[in-house]
C-alpha cells in the first residue's frame, strides 16, 4: 500500500521511502507522520505497496532513502538528516547531522544498525504476536 501524507500547506519538500513490513520502520515512520501531519512537508511512501520507486525495490528496502524536491536520491544518515530537518522537534538534529565531521560518523552508526536490524525485526515481530 502506498501511504503518502500530502496534507498541510503546499506540496511536500521531501519524499521518504520506507519498509511497511518492518515493525521498526513502521513505528519510527508513524512518529514522523504524526509530527509532520499539519506541516505536510514529507510524502511517506510504503515500499511494500504497488508504487514506483527510483531504484530496484530490494535496494530501496535494504537502506533508508529520501529525496528532496528537485534533488538527488539520498540514503542512510544523509536521508535521515534531510527528514529531521523537515520535522520541527528534530530540525536542530537534522542540521547538526549534516555537518562534515558528524555525517560520516552517523552513516557508520547506521551501517552498524543495519547489521543488527534483522534480529531487531524478529524480536519486534515476536513481541507484536505476543501482544495481539
ABEGO torsion letter per residue (X at the ends): XBBBBABEBEBBABBBBBBAABAAAAAAAAAAAAAAAAAGABBBBBAABABBBABBAAAAAABBBBBBBGBBBBBEAAAAAAAAAABAAAAAAAAAAABAAAAAAAAAAAAAAAAAAAAAAAAAAAAAAAAX
